[in-house]
Amino acid sequence: MKRKKYNPNDLLTCGEFSKAARVPKKTLFYYDEIGLLKPYRVGENKYRYYEFRQMTKLSTIKALQSTGLSLEEIHRIINTGGTNFDAELLKDRIDALDAHIRELEITRRILAQTVQNARDLEETGMDRIFYLERPDIGIVVSDYTDETTYESLRGDVSGGIMRVSSPNYPYPDKIFHYPMFEDENVNGLLESGRYCCCFLRSIAVSDSVIKFVEMTKKENIMISDDIIFIDITNDIFSVDDDYQVMLVMAKTM
């Protein structure tokens, strides 16, 4: 059913305005009561009439409300002018929205990577070498210590980096997680490039990394000294807690 078209100066009853704006009549009554959106005029029969052009103001109210502003704050923004206009309040809300957008972009990137991991695993299967072109990905990196094990940290980290030439091998030199919040200290980078990869399942992450290194040697694949492992167990699988599914990879040389 086509919606009726109006001109800016057309007068609408409260019911017509409510239907066109897709808001309940009781909402318009309340906005009138608190002075947020007054009708253009009230007839002798006490009926409220709105100009269609007031739809713009109502859309602004709805948009500001969706950002989390209270009706009182919205009133201060749109119903005062000159030196009384609370521009700082609106600027703070814009800054908060920008931060939220950046966090959503981070979340979207992580979810997209999870989907890609699932597709890659479906296509290649376990224990098979394959290659990926990966973009730069910022990460939050921490030093790994002997005081704990990677397995005990699984809920808090996304993966780690093992250096084959390190005396700590086959234990991580670094652990990392993907940033989930805009104000996190992104202090590391999974560099872009062509990666040799393999999905492996084992009880200990060190077993997966050792197996990966042995597989690359057997196939004469030249890889970087830094082996990256990413835990995808909780992203894609529902498996016994004793087992982990890792995407193990290293840049090709």
NORFEN-V72388 format. One record per residue. PSI is psi in whole degrees, 0 to 359 (NA if undefined). BURIAL is + if it has 24 or more other C-alpha atoms within 12 Angstrom, else -. Layout:
PSI;BURIAL + PSI;BURIAL
This chain:
127;- + 141;- + 143;- + 140;- + 140;- + 156;- + 155;- + 325;- + 358;- + 138;- + 131;+ + 143;+ + 167;+ + 320;+ + 317;- + 318;+ + 319;+ + 316;+ + 317;- + 324;+ + 346;+ + 46;- + 150;- + 149;- + 323;- + 332;- + 317;+ + 321;+ + 316;+ + 318;- + 324;+ + 316;- + 320;- + 2;- + 14;- + 317;+ + 100;+ + 146;+ + 155;+ + 320;- + 160;- + 124;- + 170;- + 335;- + 8;- + 8;- + 141;- + 138;+ + 136;+ + 142;+ + 144;+ + 330;+ + 341;- + 351;+ + 327;+ + 316;- + 319;+ + 321;+ + 322;- + 317;- + 312;+ + 320;+ + 316;- + 322;+ + 325;- + 343;- + 355;- + 0;- + 145;+ + 162;- + 326;+ + 318;- + 321;+ + 320;+ + 318;+ + 330;+ + 313;+ + 345;+ + 11;- + 156;- + 183;- + 223;- + 347;- + 351;- + 127;- + 72;- + 328;- + 323;- + 316;- + 322;+ + 318;- + 320;- + 322;+ + 317;- + 319;- + 321;- + 319;- + 318;- + 319;- + 321;- + 318;- + 321;- + 321;- + 323;- + 321;- + 313;+ + 318;- + 318;- + 320;- + 316;+ + 320;- + 322;- + 323;- + 316;+ + 318;- + 320;- + 317;+ + 318;+ + 318;- + 319;+ + 319;+ + 324;- + 321;- + 330;- + 181;- + 155;+ + 32;+ + 131;+ + 136;+ + 173;+ + 145;+ + 144;- + 118;- + 143;- + 170;- + 135;- + 120;- + 140;+ + 162;+ + 113;+ + 141;+ + 154;- + 144;- + 138;- + 161;- + 356;- + 344;- + 179;- + 157;- + 321;+ + 326;+ + 348;- + 5;- + 326;+ + 346;- + 348;- + 160;+ + 334;+ + 202;+ + 178;+ + 127;+ + 134;+ + 118;+ + 325;+ + 355;- + 145;- + 343;- + 345;- + 135;- + 44;+ + 154;+ + 145;+ + 325;+ + 151;+ + 157;+ + 163;+ + 156;+ + 138;+ + 132;+ + 346;+ + 149;- + 329;- + 10;- + 150;- + 93;- + 104;- + 12;- + 172;- + 129;+ + 107;+ + 150;- + 158;- + 184;- + 125;- + 139;+ + 127;+ + 160;+ + 138;+ + 126;+ + 147;+ + 127;+ + 172;+ + 321;- + 138;+ + 327;+ + 325;+ + 319;- + 317;+ + 315;+ + 316;+ + 320;+ + 314;+ + 319;+ + 321;- + 319;+ + 323;+ + 318;- + 325;- + 9;- + 43;- + 123;- + 121;- + 165;+ + 158;+ + 337;- + 119;+ + 124;+ + 132;+ + 137;+ + 124;+ + 114;+ + 13;+ + 307;+ + 339;- + 320;+ + 331;- + 161;- + 94;- + 172;- + 137;- + 340;- + 344;- + 150;- + 144;+ + 121;+ + 141;+ + 110;+ + 135;+ + 161;+ + 147;+ + 140;+ + 152;+ + NA;-
